[in-house]
Amino acid sequence: MTKRPGLIPLDRIQHHIFLIRGEKVMLSQHLAELYGVETGALNRAVKRNLDRFPPDFMFQLNQAEWNDLKCQIGISLAVCG
């Protein structure tokens, strides 16, 4: 019998969910971390299998959204304000 990996604690997931364009989203880097793969590998797998995902599964942030998100997660306080 193969061993199932343990469930990911809810708090580990919740702090990676952001509100963008009125939708709850996760960044590809956080999804990759949760799945234990590299971000590039996750993005390539999604692009190879687009028919398995709804049309609104992914989108690219514009510069203003990226700046706002950096402020939310504290990447660069110099950009905020």
Contacts in CASP RR format, 6 or more apart in sequence:
PFRMAT RR
TARGET T0000
AUTHOR 0000-0000-0000
METHOD contacts of the structure
MODEL  1
MTKRPGLIPLDRIQHHIFLIRGEKVMLSQHLAELYGVETGALNRAVKRNL
DRFPPDFMFQLNQAEWNDLKCQIGISLAVCG
8 34 0 8 1.000
12 34 0 8 1.000
13 34 0 8 1.000
16 26 0 8 1.000
16 27 0 8 1.000
16 30 0 8 1.000
16 34 0 8 1.000
17 24 0 8 1.000
17 25 0 8 1.000
17 26 0 8 1.000
18 24 0 8 1.000
18 25 0 8 1.000
18 26 0 8 1.000
18 27 0 8 1.000
18 69 0 8 1.000
18 72 0 8 1.000
18 73 0 8 1.000
19 25 0 8 1.000
20 61 0 8 1.000
20 65 0 8 1.000
20 69 0 8 1.000
21 59 0 8 1.000
21 65 0 8 1.000
23 56 0 8 1.000
27 69 0 8 1.000
28 39 0 8 1.000
28 40 0 8 1.000
28 42 0 8 1.000
28 43 0 8 1.000
28 58 0 8 1.000
29 39 0 8 1.000
31 42 0 8 1.000
32 38 0 8 1.000
32 39 0 8 1.000
32 40 0 8 1.000
32 41 0 8 1.000
32 42 0 8 1.000
35 42 0 8 1.000
37 45 0 8 1.000
46 53 0 8 1.000
46 57 0 8 1.000
46 58 0 8 1.000
61 69 0 8 1.000
67 79 0 8 1.000
67 80 0 8 1.000
70 76 0 8 1.000
70 79 0 8 1.000
70 80 0 8 1.000
71 77 0 8 1.000
71 79 0 8 1.000
71 80 0 8 1.000
71 81 0 8 1.000
74 80 0 8 1.000
END
